[in-house]
Amino acid sequence: MKKLLTVLCFILFLSPLCAERPVVRNIQASYTRGTKINVYWELPIDCEPAITKLIVYRTTFQVSSYNDIINSEPVAQLPSDASGFTDKVNDYKDYFYTVISFTNEPYRLVLASMNTTVNSVHIKQQQKKTTVKPKTKDAPLYSKDKLRETPLPYLDYTDGIEKEQQISDETARDAMQFAISSDKNNSIVTPYYFEDDLISPDGGDDYILFEILKDTFVQEKYEDAVVLLTKLTKTNISKSVQNRAFFYIGEAQYFLGNYEDSAKAFAQISQVYPLQTKKWINNVLDRLVIEE
């Protein structure tokens, strides 16, 4: 019974402290990617006295009182309404973070899990990027026996695959007319790769595109490449990755002999990559003329 009363008194003490005193609460720190660690917290509501700024400290030990950091140099000074901070570190040590509110002077109260972390966080050592060379007959573009440890992010390849490209036939014709030139016998025998897709990225949309190309396009599995790349363009990816995906769809359709579909894909990004698409569209038009 005595222990229960002690706990209740402690809770009653903390409730007004969080709501009224200038102390942030629910502090958390987590590694994101590269050399970045995110620290975030909740701000007190209608605190008294008002906070004028926030001071962030980074330590290699858990802070238990203000005396532990009184002589330390802060890693950041933030405005009073800041609820997060991204720290950059260059080593792999374990770090703790403390956020001190500043009113007219530092508010020196330090409470574990409220304004100082109880769990350490560190950055992870990055894998060495895989550099690849353009495919030749003797050497594959990607090594088949070396794959990144990070799994390919899941994509639902069945949802929306039947949707049409959002480009009209009139726009496609205009783009093909723009690309017509006198150099009609310059046949294409090897695919073109953008520089961004020759090195395995750390993650994100670029990594998804890289993995699709490695597993399908580079292995000349062009039908699979069209399916996966088309699905990729319908997801929430960056415009740059989407444009490159359309370009590879155009190439894959070209090597499959689907020249009209190839022209449509290239027309989709003809204004983004005018020099690269011009040569491909010219070859597509030549093939269509030959077939006729």
N, C-alpha and C positions, 0 to 999 in steps of 0.2 A: 504493500500500500504506500509505503514511504517512497519507494522508487517511482511509482506511478505519479505521485504528486510532484516529484522532482521533474519528471518528463513534461508534465502539463505546464509547470511553471516556466520551463525552458521554452516550450512552444509559445506560450503567451508572451514571453520576452522577445522572441524572434519576430512575431507577427508585426508589432508596431515598428520594429527596427527596419524591416524590409520595406514597409509602406511609407514610413515617414523620414527615416534617417538617410542621409546621402551615401548609401552603400549599394553598389551593384550586386546582383544576385544571379545564381544559376550559371556561373562562369563555366565555359567548356573550351577545350583546345583540341584540334584534330589536324592531322596531316592531310594535305590535299594532293599535290603533285609537285614534282621538281624540287625546289628549295623552299616551298611555301608551307606555312603553318597558319591555320585560321583560328582566331580566338574570338569568341563571341559571348555576350552576356545580356541580361535584362536590366533595364534602368529602373530606379525607384520612381514611384508615382507621388507627385506633390510633396517632395521631400523638403525638409527645413533643417538647416539653411540650404539655399539653392546651390546646385553644382555649377561651377564656372568652367571646369575642364576635367579631363580624366587622364591619369598618368598610368602607363602600362610598363610593368617590369618583367624581365625575363631572368630566371635563375636556374641553376643546375640542381637545386634542392627545394624541398617543399617549404614554403614560407608559413611560419606559425604566428608571427607578430610583426608589427611595423618596424621594430628594431632590426629585423633580419634584412631589410632593404633600405634602411635610412641612409646608408652611405653608397647605395648602388646607383648607377646611371640608368635612367629609364630608357626603354627602347622606343617609346612614342609618347607624345602629348596630343590628345584628341579633344575635339569640341565636346561640350556637355551632353549633346544628344547622340553621340556615337554609341553604337551597340555592337561593334565588331572591329577587328583589326587583323590584317594579314601581315605576318612576320616573315622575313626571309633570313634563313640561316645557311651557313656554308659548311657545316659539319654534321655529324650524326650523333651528337650528344642528346641525352634526355633532358628536356626542359620543362619548367613549371612557369605559370604566368599569374601575375597579380595585378589587379586594377584598383588604383587608389583614387577616390574622388577628391577633388580640390574645390573648396569653397573659398573662404578668405585665406585659408591655409589647408594643408593636407589633412583630410579626415582619416585619422590613423587607425581606425578599426579594421582588423583583418580576420575574416572568418572563412574557414575551409568550405569549399564548394559554393560559397557565395561570391566572394571577390578574389579568391585565390584557388588555383586548381590543386586537386589532391592526386591526380594521375599525371604522370609525365608523358610527353609526346616528343617524337623525333622524326626527322625526315628519313626516307628510305633511299638506299643506294640505287641509282638509276642504272638500268640495263644499258649496255653499250648498243648504240643504234646499228642496225644492219644496213650496210651500204650495198646496193645492188648495181649491176651494170646492165646495159641494154642486152637483150637476148641475142645470142648468136647460135649457129648450128651446133657448135661444140660445147657451149656452156649455157646452162639454163639461167634465166634472169634471177630466179630466187632459189635458194637452197631448199631441197625438199625435206631434208632431215633436220633442219633447224627452224623451230617455230618459237614465237614469243610465248612466255609463260602466261601472259595475260590472255584470257579467252576472248574470242570474238564476241562483242556485245550482241545480244539476241535481237533479231529482227523478225517480225511476223511476215513471212514471205508470201502468205496467201491472201492477206487483206489488201484489196485495192489493186491487185496486179493487173486486172483487166481494164483499168481506167485508161482512157486515151490521153496522149500527149496534149498539153494545152497549147497547141499551135495550129492555126488554120492552114488549109491547103494553099490559100492565097499568099500567106506569109512565107510558106515554104517555097513557093514558086518565085517570089520576090528575092528570097535569099539565094536561090540557085542562079537566078539571072545575074545577081550581083557577083557571083563567083565565076561566071563563065570567062574563059580567057583563051588565047590562041594555043596555049601549051596543052594540047589534048592527048598527047601520047606519053605523058609522064606517068606510067603505071606505078601503083603502090604495091609493094611486096612485103613490107615490114610495118608493124604498128608503131605509132608515135606515143611516147610517154612524156608527161610533164615532169619537170625536175622534182616537184613536190612529192611525186609518187615513186621516186627511185630510192628513197630512204625511209626505213620503217619509223613512223612517228611514235611519240610517247603514248598517245591515246587520242580520244575524241573522234570527230567525224573523219579526219584524215586517216586515222588508223583503220576505221571500218572500210573505207575505200581501198586502202592498201591491201588489206587481207582478202577482199573480194577479188581484186586484180591478181593477187598472188595465186589464189586457189582456182581461178577460172580463166581469166583472160590470158595470163602469161602461159598457162598450160594449153592454150588454144581450144579451151572448152567454151566456145563463143556463145552457144545457146544458153548455157548456165550463166554466163556473164551477162547476157541481155536480161535474163529474168531477175538476177540479184541486183544489178545496177538500176534497173527500172524501179524495183521496189525501193531501193535506197533513195532515189530522187523524190519519192512520195513521202518520205519521213521528214522530220524536223531537223534538217542538217543545214550547215552554212551554205551560202550562195556559191562560194568558191568551189566547194566540194561537189555541189549539185551540178555546176557548169562542167566540171571535169568529168563527172559521171556521164552526162549527156554526150560528151565527146567520145568517151570509150564505147558507149552504146552505138554511136555512129560507126566507129571502126569495126566493132563486132558484127554489126549487121552487114557491113561491106564485105567482110571475109566470109559471111554466111551466104552471100549472094542476094541478100534482101536489099536491093539498092534503093527502092523507094523509101523504105523505113530508115535506111541509112541517111538519105538526104534530109528526111524530116528531123532526125536527131541533130545533124550538123546545123540545120537551119535554126534550130532552137537556140544555139549559142554562136551563130555566125557573127553577130556584132560584138561578142565578148572576145572571140579568138578569130578575127577576120583573116589573118595570114594563114593560120593552120587549117581552118575550115575550107578556104578557097581551093586548095589543092585537092582535098578529099571530095568536095562537091563536084569539081571538074571531072574527076575520075568516075564518080557515080553517074554523071550525065553521059559520059562516054560509054559506060557499060549499058545504060538504058537504051542508048541509040543502037548499040551492037545487037542487043536482044531483040529490038524491034525489026 
